[in-house]
Amino acid sequence: MNKLVVLNHKMSLLYDDLYSYIEMINNIETDCDIVVCPSNIYLEAFLNNSDYAIGCQNINYNLDVNNTGEISTDQIRALGVDYVIIGHNERVEKYHENKSIVNMKLIAALEANILPILCFGENIDEDYKEAIPKILDAYLKDVLNIDFITFAYEPAYAIGTGTLPSVDRIKEVTDFISKYIEDKYHKKPSIIYGGSVDSSNIDEIINIERLSGVMIGAISSNIKEIQKIYREVLNKIFLYFSLVYSIIRHIFRF
């Protein structure tokens, strides 16, 4: 299965760089599945010009049209958006989105056939073995099918800080998450990691055994940084699978 790389631009991409960024990312050759999550004002530009899947950074679960400044599932589905980020720590902390709101957003996305990227993680003073099950159970309340959810483990203390857990710690927690979801919900989850991911650490993180990929934050709108990530990591993955394919072809001579 291909690795998933989610690029969460937040508010960092400016219009002056928009089309050069789209041109750059269209020229990336990789076996990774890339999801670009730009600001809402750029969704149409990416949908019309980009070769990759597009995600929205937020939705409103309420279909009442009288919600100034919000965007509905009907609107982004009509645009052709594939994914939506739900439960991001910045929404939880800065906009006071509680577990009930995240749950309603998750259900709204699934009902609209939009693929949710569900973010969650413990605070620095919490025991992840206690905190994460409580968060997941609240977020997944009344959710009938988790097959289409990408679970994004993002420890709160690593969001936008440059401080991230060790690779061993990420592996330990994602192993716990995977086992918890499999035991309780009887499904094997797709788990990605987010929180201070950049070109200096993505190579180690993306190759953690149970991880299906990574989510990169505001730095993912930086053209030079994405090119560096591509050269140092994504291209390695592409070359690795190309080598494996060549070996298989040689063995079976097809």
ZAMARGU-4260 file (C-alpha; in steps of 0.2 Angstrom, whole numbers, plus 5000, padded with zeros to 4 digits):
<rodrens>
0) 5000/5000/5000 | 5006/5017/4995 | 5011/5029/5009 | 4999/5044/5012 | 5007/5062/5013
5) 4994/5075/5019 | 5000/5093/5016 | 4991/5105/5028 | 4995/5122/5022 | 4985/5131/5036
10) 4985/5149/5031 | 5003/5150/5025 | 5002/5149/5006 | 5000/5166/4998 | 4992/5170/4981
15) 5008/5176/4973 | 5015/5158/4976 | 5000/5149/4972 | 5002/5143/4954 | 5021/5141/4955
20) 5017/5129/4970 | 5004/5120/4960 | 5016/5118/4945 | 5030/5112/4957 | 5019/5099/4965
25) 5012/5092/4949 | 5030/5088/4943 | 5033/5077/4958 | 5035/5059/4954 | 5031/5048/4968
30) 5022/5032/4973 | 5015/5041/4988 | 4997/5046/4988 | 4998/5065/4991 | 4983/5075/4998
35) 4984/5094/4997 | 4974/5104/5010 | 4975/5122/5005 | 4965/5137/5012 | 4947/5137/5006
40) 4950/5152/4994 | 4962/5141/4984 | 4952/5125/4984 | 4945/5128/4966 | 4963/5133/4959
45) 4970/5116/4966 | 4955/5106/4960 | 4956/5113/4942 | 4975/5113/4940 | 4982/5100/4952
50) 4985/5081/4949 | 4983/5076/4967 | 4969/5073/4979 | 4962/5089/4988 | 4957/5091/5006
55) 4948/5104/5015 | 4955/5110/5032 | 4938/5111/5041 | 4919/5109/5039 | 4904/5114/5048
60) 4892/5100/5052 | 4877/5111/5051 | 4868/5111/5034 | 4859/5127/5039 | 4865/5140/5026
65) 4864/5154/5039 | 4882/5152/5046 | 4893/5166/5040 | 4911/5162/5037 | 4908/5143/5037
70) 4909/5129/5023 | 4897/5115/5022 | 4899/5097/5017 | 4887/5100/5002 | 4898/5114/4996
75) 4915/5105/4997 | 4907/5089/4990 | 4900/5099/4975 | 4917/5106/4972 | 4924/5088/4971
80) 4935/5089/4987 | 4941/5071/4992 | 4946/5074/5010 | 4943/5084/5026 | 4954/5087/5041
85) 4943/5085/5057 | 4948/5087/5075 | 4965/5096/5073 | 4972/5102/5089 | 4972/5120/5083
90) 4953/5119/5081 | 4951/5111/5098 | 4962/5123/5107 | 4959/5140/5098 | 4941/5138/5093
95) 4935/5127/5108 | 4929/5113/5097 | 4924/5099/5110 | 4922/5081/5107 | 4904/5082/5103
100) 4908/5095/5089 | 4922/5084/5082 | 4910/5069/5082 | 4896/5078/5073 | 4909/5084/5060
105) 4915/5067/5058 | 4898/5060/5055 | 4893/5074/5043 | 4909/5070/5032 | 4905/5052/5031
110) 4887/5055/5027 | 4893/5066/5013 | 4905/5053/5006 | 4920/5064/5011 | 4935/5055/5018
115) 4939/5061/5035 | 4957/5064/5042 | 4953/5062/5061 | 4966/5071/5072 | 4969/5066/5090
120) 4983/5065/5103 | 4987/5067/5121 | 4993/5083/5130 | 5011/5083/5137 | 5005/5080/5155
125) 4993/5065/5150 | 4995/5047/5149 | 4992/5042/5131 | 4985/5025/5137 | 4971/5034/5147
130) 4969/5050/5136 | 4968/5042/5118 | 4954/5029/5121 | 4943/5042/5129 | 4946/5054/5114
135) 4943/5040/5101 | 4927/5033/5109 | 4920/5051/5110 | 4924/5055/5092 | 4918/5038/5086
140) 4901/5039/5095 | 4887/5033/5083 | 4900/5030/5069 | 4894/5014/5060 | 4909/5012/5049
145) 4927/5017/5052 | 4934/5010/5036 | 4935/5027/5027 | 4943/5036/5041 | 4962/5040/5041
150) 4967/5042/5060 | 4980/5056/5062 | 4990/5054/5078 | 4996/5071/5083 | 5002/5074/5101
155) 4996/5091/5106 | 5014/5096/5112 | 5021/5093/5094 | 5009/5104/5084 | 5019/5118/5076
160) 5032/5118/5090 | 5046/5109/5082 | 5046/5097/5096 | 5041/5080/5092 | 5042/5063/5101
165) 5056/5051/5097 | 5053/5038/5084 | 5052/5024/5097 | 5039/5034/5106 | 5029/5037/5090
170) 5030/5018/5086 | 5025/5014/5104 | 5009/5025/5103 | 5004/5020/5086 | 5005/5002/5091
175) 4994/5005/5105 | 4981/5015/5094 | 4981/5001/5081 | 4978/4987/5094 | 4965/4998/5103
180) 4955/5001/5087 | 4957/4983/5081 | 4951/4976/5098 | 4936/4988/5101 | 4930/4992/5083
185) 4936/4976/5074 | 4945/4985/5060 | 4963/4988/5055 | 4965/5007/5055 | 4975/5017/5043
190) 4986/5028/5055 | 4997/5043/5050 | 5008/5054/5061 | 5007/5073/5062 | 5016/5086/5072
195) 5032/5095/5068 | 5036/5084/5053 | 5049/5091/5040 | 5063/5086/5029 | 5074/5083/5043
200) 5064/5069/5051 | 5051/5063/5038 | 5063/5049/5032 | 5063/5040/5049 | 5044/5044/5053
205) 5036/5038/5037 | 5045/5021/5038 | 5038/5017/5055 | 5030/5000/5053 | 5012/5003/5057
210) 5011/5020/5050 | 5002/5023/5034 | 5010/5040/5031 | 5012/5058/5038 | 5004/5074/5039
215) 5015/5090/5036 | 5009/5107/5043 | 5012/5124/5037 | 5029/5121/5031 | 5021/5110/5017
220) 5017/5126/5008 | 5035/5131/5007 | 5041/5126/4989 | 5059/5123/4994 | 5055/5113/5009
225) 5043/5101/4999 | 5056/5100/4985 | 5069/5095/4999 | 5057/5082/5006 | 5054/5075/4988
230) 5072/5073/4985 | 5077/5066/5001 | 5062/5055/5005 | 5048/5053/4993 | 5059/5050/4978
235) 5068/5036/4989 | 5051/5028/4991 | 5048/5029/4972 | 5065/5022/4968 | 5063/5008/4981
240) 5046/5002/4974 | 5053/5003/4956 | 5068/4992/4961 | 5056/4979/4970 | 5046/4979/4954
245) 5061/4976/4943 | 5067/4962/4954 | 5050/4954/4953 | 5049/4956/4934 | 5066/4948/4933
250) 5062/4933/4944 | 5045/4929/4935 | 5051/4936/4918 | 5035/4946/4913
</rodrens>
